[in-house]
Amino acid sequence: MLAALTPTQNPVSVLPRRLNTEGLFAVPRQKSTKTDPRVRLELQIDLKYDIDCYGADFIFNIHAAKTPNQRVSNETLKINQNVAHTVHTDPATANRTLRLHGEPGTLNLSYNATVDISHHRADPSTLAEVPVRDLPADTLSYIYPSRYCQSDRLLRLAFNEFGALPQGYGRVQAICDWVRRHVTFMSNTSDFTTSAVDTLVTKVGVCRDFAHLMITLCRALNIPARFATGTDYGADPALGPPDFHAYVEAFVGNRWYLFDPSGTAIPMGMLRISTGRDAADVAFATIFGGVYAHPPVIRAVAVDDAERGFVVPEHGTEALATDHGATMPSGFIAS
C-alpha cells in the first residue's frame, strides 16, 4: 500500500510499489518476424486523493502510450471534480502526461482503455550490442548516469561481473538474472529517495529498485537502458492486489527489448505507459501540495480470443520488443 503523503509545497513523486563497452562485432540484419498473435488488455485505473484546504497540482502518467506496436482504443477519463485538465503527448517518447489542479476535498480519477499489443519477436542469440559510435542520437541520454541510476559509481562492479561475457542480448539477460539473484523483493523497504547504489547495499527493494539497478549496470557497460512503467499483469496474488509496475527496456539489435528484473510480471503482458531515464521522469503521480493518497486500484484483464488473433500472455524464450527503435517511424502520430 502507498503511505499517506505529508502536506508539502514541494513536489512528491508517487512511484509504483512493485517495481521482483562497445560491441566487438557489427549488428546483424534482423530477419522479418511475425507480430501475431497479439495481446489485448482491458485496462482500468482508479485513483483517489484527499486534498487539503489549499488545493494541489497534479502531474499524472497513467495513459497508455500510443505507439506503432501498441494501439489504444475505447479510452475514457472520468474526474469527479469539475476542473480543467490537459493531456500532452511527448513526440519523442509517446509518454502522455495529464495535468490538473485539484480543489480541496476528494479527487477521484478513473482511466479506462482497451490496449492491443503487437510484439516484435527475435532469437536472442541474433541480437548484438550496438557500438556507441552507431547508436541513434536519441538513445544517447540512456547511457549516462541519472538521479537514481549512478552508473559512474558501479563501473568496476559491472566490468568485474559482466565485462568478460560475450556481448549482446545474452549479456543483458545475465545482468537481469544477476539483479534478481542479489536483490530480494520486499514491500515497504524503499522510498522515493532510494537509488540503485542504495539497493546494491541493502539488497532489498520493490520493482522500481530492481529496474534502477539493472539499468545502472547496463549503462556502466555502454548499453542504453531506460525505465519503463506499466502494470504488473501476471504477478503472484500473494504480493498483493494488482499495481503499477516498473521494468527495463535495453537497446540491443537496434530495438528496445523488454526485461523484468524483479520477475514479478509476465513480459508479454507488460503494456507500456511511459519511459524515461529513471523513476524521476515517469512517476505515475507527482503531487504539488498537501494530499493523502489512497492505494491505486488497477485492473488489467487479457482477452482470450484466438479467432480474432488475441492470446493470453505467457512466459517464453524469445526476445520481445514493442518499440520500432529509437524514434517513431515517419508519419506516425502519437496523438
N, C-alpha and C positions, 0 to 999 in steps of 0.2 A: 504494500500500500504506500501511497505517497504521503509524506509527512505534511502537516499543516505549514503554511508559509507565514512567517512573521511579517507584520506590517513594515514596509520599507519603501523609500522612493527610488531605490536602486533597482536595476533590472534583476529579476530572479529567473533563471532558466530552469524549466521543469523538464527533466530528462526521463527516458524510459527506464523502468525498473529492471527489466530482464535483458539486459544487454550483454549461457554456458558457453652493385657494380655493373657495370655494363655487360651486355651479353657477349659471348665469345663467338656467336655464330649468327648468321642472318635469320630474320624472321621468315619462316616458310610461308608460301601462299596457301591459304586455307582452302580446303575443299568445300564446295557448297554443301550446306546441311539443311535438313528439313526443319521447319519451325513448328509443325504439327506433331503431336496433339497439343492443344492449348489448355491453359488453366483459366477458369472463370471463378472469381471470388466475389461473393456478395458481402460488401463491407459496411459496417455501421460503427460509428464512433460517437459516444455521448460523453460530454464534459460538463462539469458543474463547479461553479465558484461562488463563494460568498465574499462580497466586496464591501470594504469599509465605507464610511461616510464621505470620503473624498473621491471615490471612483478610482478607476485604474485603466491603464492602457495595456493592450494585449497584442502579441505577435504569435500567430499560430502556424505550425507546419503540420497540417492534418489532411490536406487534399492529396489524393493520389496523383502522382506525376503522370502527365500525358506524354508518351514517347512513341517512337515508331513501333516498339515491341510491347507497349502497354496501352491499351485502349480503355478509356474511361467513359461510361455512359450512365444514364438514369441517375444523374448526380443531383443531390439536393443538399441544401444547408439551411437549417432552421435555428433561429436565435430568438429566445423568449423576449428579450428587450428590443424595443423599437429604436435601434441605434444604427447609424451609418457604418458600413464596412466596405473594405476594398480587398480584392484578391489580385496579387501581382505575380506574373509568371516570369521567372528568370530565363532569358532566351538561351543562356549557355548551359544551365543545369536542368532546366524544366521544373525546378522547385516552384511551388505555388504557395505564396505567403499571404495569409489572411491577417488583416489589421483592423482593430476596432477599439473604441473606448467604452468600457463597461460602467454603467451607472451604479450607485450604491444599491446594495441588495443582492439578490441571487441572479447569476448569469448562467443560463443553460444553452449549450450548443449541441446540435445533432447533425452529423455529417453522414450521408449515405451515398453509396456508389456501387455500380457493377464494374469490376475491373477484369479485363481479359488480358492475359499474359502469354506472349509467344516467346519461347526460349530459343536462342541460338545454342546448338549443341556441338561439342567438339571432342575429339580424342585428346585427353590431357597431354599425352606424350608428344603431340604435334605443336604445342604452344610454347614458343620461345619467349624469353625476356627481350624487351626492346632496348637497344643501346640508348643512352641518354642523348647522343647526337641525333637520333632518329625519332625521338619522342615528339608527338604533336604538341604544339605550343601550349594548348590549354590543359595538358596533363602535368606541366612542369610544377605548378603550385603544390602538387601532391607528392613531390619528392623532398620537400623542405620540412623542417620542424614546424610544429604549430602548438597552440596553447596546451593541449592535452597529449600531444604526441611528440615528445622531445627526442627525436631520432638522433640528434647530435650527441646525446648523452649515452646512447646504447650502441655506438658503433663497434666497440670492442666485443661486446656480447654477441652482436649479430654476426660478425665475421668469425668469431670462435665457434659458434654453433652451426652456422649455415654457409660460411664462406667457401668451404671445400665441396659443397654439394653441386651436382650438375644444375646449370641454370635453366630456368623455365618454370612451367606451371607446377612441376613436382616440388621445386624448392619453395614456392609459395605455400603449397599444401603442407610441406614439412613445418613451416613456420606456424601455420594454423594448428596443426597437431601438437606442436611443442607448447603453444599457449594453452591449449585445452588440458594438457597433462600437468602443467605447472601452476595453473590457477584453478581454485575451487569455486564453483558457483555458490554464492551465498547472499541472500537478500539482506538489505539494510546494512551493508558493510562498506558502502562508499557514498559520496555525495557529489555535488556539482563542482567541487574543488579537486576531486581525485584524478590524478594523471596516470599515464602509462608507467612512469617510474614508480609512483606510489603503489600501483598494482603489482609491479615486479617485486617490491619489498614485502608487501602484506600477503601476496599470493591468494587473495580472495577478491571477489567482486561480482558484479552483475554484467549483463551482456555488453553494455557500453564500455566497461573496463576491459573485457576480453578484446573487443574491437579496437580500442585505443592501443593496446599492447601489440597486437598483430600488425596494425598499421605502422606503428613506430619501428618495428623490426624490419618490415618490408622497405620502408623509406631509408633505413640505415644501409640497405643493400642497393639503393638507387632504383627500387621497384616502386612505381607510382601506386599509391593505395589511398582510398578515400572511405569516409564514414558514410554509411547508408542507413536510413531508417525505414521501417515498415511495421508489420505486425508479426507476432510470433506463432503463425499458423503451424500446427502440429506439435506444439510444446506439451510436455507432460503435465496433466492437470494437477499433479502433486505440487508443482511450482506455484500454483495459484491461478486465478482467473486469467483469461486472455489479456495481453498487454501489448503496448508498443514494443518494438524490438530494434536492436542495432546489430548490423552485420558489416561485412567488409566487401568492397569491390577493388580488385587488384588488376592493373593494366598489364596484360601479357598477350602475346599473339595479336596485338593491335585491337583488342577489345577489353572492356571491363568485365571480368568474371567474378561470380558470386562465391563468397566464403562465409561460413558461420562458425567463428572460433569458439563460441560458447556451446555450440552443439545443441541448443535448445529448440530450434525450429527446423522445418524441412525446407531446404533451399529452393526447391521447385515451387513452394508456396509463398515465397517472400515477395509480396508486392512492394513496389518502391514508392515511398512518399517523398523523400528528399535525399540529397547527397551533399557532402561538404568536407572540409579539411578534417574536422573532428566535431564533437557534440556541440561545441560553441556555435557552430554555423547552423545547426538544424534541430535544436531542441523543439519538441512538439508544442511547447508553450513557453514564451518568455513574457514575464509579467512585470509591469512597472506600477507599483502601488501596494496597498495593504489588502491582501487577499488570502482566503483559506481555500485550498484546492482539494476537492473530493477526488477519490480514486477514479481514473477513467474507466468507462465501461465500453469494451470493444468486442465486436462480433465479426468474425471472418469465416464464412462458410463456403466451401468448394462445391461447385455444381458438377455432378457426375452425369454426363450426357454424351456417351460415346458416339451416338448417331450424329450429333452436331459438332463433334470433334473436341469435346471438353472432358478432361480426365481429372481425377483426384490426385493432388501432389503426392509424390513418394520419393524416397531416397534413391539415388542412383550413382553410377560411377562416371558418367560423362561430365565434362566441364560445362557449366551453364552461364550464359550471359543474356541480359535483357537490354543491352545498350549497343548501338551500332558502332560505337567508337568514341573518340574524344569529343566530337562535335555532332550536333544534329545534322542529318542529311539535308542537302539542299532542297528547299521547297517545303520542308516540314515545319508546321506552325504549332507550337505547344500552347494552345490558347487556354 
